[in-house]
Amino acid sequence: MPRILVIDDDPAISELVAVNLEMAGYDVSQAEDGIKGQALALQLQPDLIMLDLMLPRVDGFTVCQRLRRDDRTSEIPVLMLTAMSQTQNKVEGFNAGADDYLTKPFEVEELLARVRALLRRTDRIPQAAKHSEILNYGSLTLVPERFEAIWFNETVKLTHLEFELLHCLLQRHGQTVSPSEILREVWGYDPDDDIETIRVHIRHLRTKLEPDPRHPRYIKTVYGAGYCLELPGVPPANEGASVTVVE
């Protein structure tokens, strides 16, 4: 039974979420502030964390950053739940390390769909090597067992989301992939307008892979259409020298 940790200081919301998750077959633990939430995350090692942003003692942004810096919790999916619906709040949440973001009020069915998508993705990525999918082309090779990319002969560590986003683009290298297609394949849902989610993670990928992230050569934006991964078939000489290895 997957274990989910709900960190929210609103008792009504926390209980509503917990009851519906338990009815859906999940084992649920709860914490009402950032300090207790972080401690329970380390103790329980849950399969997923649902994290409010406006928490007493330590806010959700800080909790998420701390979880991502700790090897024991760095790979646990984090779904942020918050009444803060501005685009900048969402960007800050993703930059702090969140995997997904849901604003209050929300429908229970949508919440459960997001949870299923996050849990399914973390189970699915290591299986990529067992399928007849493209895992390498030219200067790029993906290593699903370790969530790594071999990029111009350098090893680059990726997050789960970065790995799957890069894998999605690699399957269609040289082709433009629409935002809706990316959201369906990587996040597991198709909201009406969630382009900022993709933009933030594309920016993270460019920071790790592009020699000059502000002027991308490989992960290109096709304005009004989506994104395109353009890879050279043979790595040019000394190309790897400008790529930073991410630990």
PEMOMO-V564585 format. One record per pair of residues at least 24 apart in sequence whose C-alpha atoms are under 7 Angstrom apart, sorted by the first residue. I is the first residue (numbers start at 1). J is the second residue. D is the distance in Angstrom with one decimal. If there is no record, write none. Layout:
i=I j=J d=D
i=I j=J d=D
This chain:
i=1 j=25 d=6.9
i=1 j=26 d=5.8
i=1 j=27 d=6.3
i=2 j=26 d=5.4
i=2 j=27 d=6.1
i=2 j=47 d=5.9
i=3 j=27 d=4.6
i=3 j=28 d=5.8
i=3 j=46 d=5.1
i=3 j=47 d=5.3
i=3 j=48 d=6.8
i=4 j=28 d=4.9
i=4 j=29 d=6.4
i=4 j=46 d=5.5
i=4 j=47 d=5.9
i=4 j=48 d=4.9
i=4 j=49 d=5.7
i=5 j=29 d=4.8
i=5 j=30 d=5.7
i=5 j=46 d=6.2
i=5 j=48 d=6.5
i=5 j=49 d=4.8
i=5 j=50 d=6.1
i=6 j=30 d=4.8
i=6 j=31 d=6.3
i=6 j=49 d=6.1
i=6 j=50 d=4.7
i=6 j=51 d=6.2
i=7 j=31 d=4.7
i=7 j=32 d=5.8
i=7 j=33 d=6.6
i=7 j=37 d=5.6
i=7 j=50 d=6.0
i=7 j=51 d=4.9
i=7 j=52 d=6.1
i=8 j=32 d=5.1
i=8 j=33 d=6.6
i=8 j=51 d=6.4
i=8 j=52 d=5.1
i=8 j=55 d=6.8
i=9 j=33 d=5.9
i=9 j=55 d=6.1
i=33 j=57 d=6.4
i=33 j=58 d=7.0
i=34 j=58 d=4.6
i=34 j=59 d=6.0
i=34 j=60 d=6.6
i=34 j=63 d=6.2
i=38 j=63 d=6.4
i=42 j=72 d=6.8
i=42 j=73 d=6.7
i=45 j=73 d=6.9
i=47 j=76 d=6.2
i=48 j=76 d=5.8
i=48 j=77 d=5.1
i=48 j=78 d=6.1
i=49 j=77 d=6.3
i=49 j=78 d=4.8
i=49 j=79 d=6.2
i=50 j=78 d=5.9
i=50 j=79 d=4.8
i=50 j=80 d=5.7
i=50 j=81 d=6.6
i=51 j=78 d=6.9
i=51 j=79 d=6.1
i=51 j=80 d=4.7
i=51 j=81 d=5.7
i=52 j=80 d=5.7
i=52 j=81 d=4.8
i=52 j=82 d=5.4
i=53 j=81 d=7.0
i=53 j=82 d=5.8
i=61 j=93 d=6.3
i=61 j=96 d=5.9
i=64 j=96 d=6.0
i=64 j=97 d=6.2
i=64 j=98 d=6.9
i=65 j=96 d=5.2
i=65 j=97 d=6.3
i=68 j=97 d=6.4
i=77 j=118 d=6.7
i=91 j=200 d=6.6
i=94 j=200 d=6.9
i=99 j=161 d=7.0
i=117 j=187 d=6.4
i=117 j=188 d=5.1
i=134 j=170 d=7.0
i=134 j=171 d=5.7
i=137 j=233 d=6.8
i=138 j=231 d=6.6
i=138 j=232 d=6.0
i=138 j=233 d=4.2
i=138 j=234 d=5.3
i=138 j=235 d=6.7
i=139 j=232 d=6.8
i=139 j=233 d=6.8
i=139 j=234 d=6.4
i=139 j=235 d=5.4
i=152 j=235 d=6.4
i=152 j=239 d=6.6
i=152 j=240 d=4.9
i=153 j=240 d=6.6
i=154 j=240 d=6.6
i=154 j=245 d=6.4
i=155 j=245 d=6.0
i=156 j=245 d=5.2
i=156 j=246 d=5.2
i=157 j=246 d=5.5
i=157 j=247 d=6.1
i=162 j=201 d=6.6
i=162 j=205 d=6.4
i=169 j=228 d=6.7
i=169 j=229 d=5.8
i=170 j=229 d=6.6
i=173 j=228 d=6.7
i=173 j=229 d=5.0
i=173 j=230 d=5.9
i=174 j=228 d=6.1
i=174 j=229 d=5.8
i=174 j=230 d=5.1
i=175 j=228 d=5.6
i=176 j=226 d=5.9
i=176 j=227 d=5.3
i=176 j=228 d=4.6
i=177 j=226 d=5.3
i=177 j=227 d=5.3
i=177 j=228 d=6.2
i=178 j=225 d=5.7
i=178 j=226 d=4.3
i=178 j=227 d=6.7
i=179 j=226 d=5.5
i=208 j=244 d=6.8
i=209 j=243 d=6.5
i=211 j=242 d=5.6
i=211 j=243 d=5.9
